[in-house]
Amino acid sequence: MDWGMQNRMAQLIQPDGRCLFLPVDHGYFQGPTRRLEQPRKTLEPLLPYADAVFITRGVLRSSVDPGRAKPIILRVSGGTSMVGKDLANEGITTSIEEVIRLNATAMGISIFVGTDYEHESLLNLAKLVDEGERYGIPVMAVTAVGKELGKRDARYLALCCRIAAELGARVVKTYWCEEGFEKVVEGCPVPIVMAGGPQTDTELEVFEFVYDGIQKGAIGVNLGRNIWQNDHPVAMIQAIRAIVHQNATPKEAHELFEGLKSKAA
């Protein structure tokens, strides 16, 4: 690994080997997502607690102060929407020149294993890795499942993560699953970060799946809606950060959350 690649990876993964990525790229296919209608307003109070931000070039330019930015993982795939025919039919939307111009630390792209567009999305990843390696920019592969959420089990996720690693992704973002998540991690030779988990009713449930995933080998999280759609997003991100970087238990994270919430009130 050359110096540039090592340097960028060190910006993403902190000295303790862990990371907290904050994704705000949802608008690229969902439009003005609830509580992300004004990205700058959502992002600014959360930035101090994130290790990196997963974002599109348009929102980066319009909503992030270049003097206060965190490392940027640039979303470079898209071309579909919630009202379109198939979310899996993505292409690469951002050139490597644009990635360099924006001084991105990494690039992020979705893959859709098991869909009609599996072949195209995997070749998109391979092409992006070729370009990233040429310029020392790591690629994070996102194991998207589109509408087929029933595939969110260990066997399927392990397959997706291993394929992403085999094609050259330096980091893989995937879903947590209740059973067999350790097998997903063990079968992937590059670091795994957790995407949003199952639908939860309480903050404690979020803390529990984050803690479980970290204990089973994930190096961190890439959580968006579980943070910025919470009524107390700043308290939420600090509590999750305590699990990721301070090995807090779910109970300790929940106590921290409640304390910060009360203090803010």
VOTORPA-202224 format. One record per residue (C-alpha): x, y, z. Coordinates in pm, whole numbers, plus 32768, in hexadecimal, padded with zeros to 4 digits. Layout:
# VOTORPA-202224
XYZ ...
# end
This chain:
# VOTORPA-202224
800080008000 809881497F96 80AC827D8075 7F79832B7FEB 7E9B81FD801B 7F2481C4817A 7EEC833081D3 7D85832E815B 7D3881EA820F 7DCE827C834E 7CE283A6832F 7BB982BA8320 7C1D81B38420 7C8C82518565 7DC081EB8630 7CED80FD8702 7C8F804085C6 7B2680B885D4 7A5181B18513 790682698518 789582D083BC 776483B38395 76A3837A8251 75CD849681CA 75BC841A8062 745383A28073 73CD84B97F95 747B842D7E62 735B83377E3A 725C839E7F46 724D85167F11 721A85F48046 721C84E4814F 71758534829B 725B86058376 7354861D825A 728A8720819D 7393882581F1 74DC876381F4 75B1887D8282 74C788A883AA 74CD873183ED 7642870683C2 76E188298479 769887C085E3 76FC86578596 7845869284E0 791D86AE861C 78C485478679 78ED849F8525 7A33840A84A4 79C48432833A 789184988272 77F783CC8157 776384CD8069 771E85297EFE 77E186367E49 76B4871D7E2F 7668871D7FA2 77DA87317FF6 77FD88727F2D 76B9890D7FA8 76B188A48112 780D886681A3 78FA897E8202 7A4C89268165 7AFD89BA8294 7A4B88CF8387 7A25879382B9 7A6F86348332 7B03852A824C 7A1484F8812A 799B83AE809C 7906841D7F53 77D283647ED6 782383277D66 770D82377CFC 75A482887CA7 74BB82C17B86 738282287C20 726B82A07D05 715C821F7DED 705882557CDC 712581B17BC9 710E804E7B4D 72357FB37C07 731B804A7D0E 74287F4C7CB4 745E7FE17B59 756F80D27BCA 7696815E7B0F 77CA82287B6C 775F83947B81 78A384457BDF 79F184497B2A 7B3D84067BD3 7BA585697B77 7A7E85EE7C3C 7AD9850F7D65 7C3B859D7D62 7BBE87017D30 7AE286E07E65 7C05864E7F2E 7B37851F7F91 7BD68426807F 7B1A82FE7FEC 7A0D829E7EF1 78CE81DF7F3B 780781077E4A 76E380157E6F 76E17EB17DF2 75A37DE77DBB 75F57C767DD7 74D87B917D78 74177C937CAD 73E67CB97B36 74FF7DB97B3C 75FD7CF17C04 76EF7CDD7ADC 76E57E517A90 770D7EBF7BF9 78347DD67C36 78E37E507AFD 78A27FB57B72 79587F5C7CB6 7A7A7EBC7BFC 7AA17FEA7B1A 7A9580D87C41 7B9D800E7CFC 7C8180227BCA 7C62819E7BC9 7C8081BD7D41 7DB880E97D55 7E5781B77C3F 7E3582F27D14 7E4F82607E73 7CDD828E7EC8 7C2E81717F81 7AD980EE7F1D 79C680948013 78D17F977F82 776D7FA98006 76B27E5D8002 755D7EE47FA3 74307E027F99 73317EEC7EFC 71CC7E777F37 723A7D137F83 726A7D4880F6 72267BDB813C 73867B9380C3 74187C3D81F2 749B7AF9828B 75FC7A8882DA 762979A481B0 75C37AAE80B6 76857BC78161 77BE7AEE8179 77A57AAC8003 77817C1F7FB1 789C7C8D8095 798F7B888017 79477BDF7EAB 797C7D507EF6 7AC97D057F9C 7B327C1D7E80 7AF27D367D87 7BD37E207E4B 7AFC7EEA7F3B 7BCF7F67805E 7AA17F818149 79497EDE8135 78097F7281C0 77077E68820A 75D97E2482E2 75E67D8E843D 75247C4C8469 74BB7BAD85B0 753C7A508564 768D7A0184CB 77187B6084A7 786C7AE2851E 787179FE83EC 783A7B2C830C 79677BD983A8 7A447AA483AA 7A0A7A67823A 7A6A7BC781D1 7BE17C1581C4 7BAC7D8F81D3 7B0B7E5F82E8 79917E5F830A 78BD7F848383 774F7F5983DE 763380018327 74E6804083CD 74647F0E847B 73017E9084A0 71DB7F7784E3 71EC7FD08654 70F680698749 71F080EE8848 734C81808859 73BB805E8932 73747F6B8817 745A80368733 756B8030883B 75407EBA8860 756F7E6686F1 76957F5586CE 773D7EBA87FE 76F87D5A8783 778B7DA3862D 78C57E3D86C1 78F27D1387A6 78D57C2E8677 79E37CE185B3 795A7E1284FF 7A467F3B851F 7932803A8537 77EF80C384AD 776681868388 761D81F58423 7544831083A7 73D182FF83EF 740482598543 74BF8397859E 742F84C584E8 72C5845184EA 72D5842B8664 72338542872E 7384857787D7 7487853C86C4 75B485D68775 757C850088AA 754783D287CA 768B83F58707 7751842A8849 76BE82F088E3 770C822287AC 786882B687A4 7899823F890A 784F80D9889D 793380EE876F 7A5C81A18806 7A3E816B897E 79B1800A8989 787D80818A44 77717F7B8A81 760D7FB78A01 75A2800D8B63 76BD81088B8B 767181A08A37 750381C08A93 7558826A8BDC 763A835B8B21 7526839F8A24 742583E58B32 751684C88BEC 757185928AB9 740385A98A58 73A6862E8BAE 74C787238BAD 746387AB8A58 72FC87D68ACE 
# end
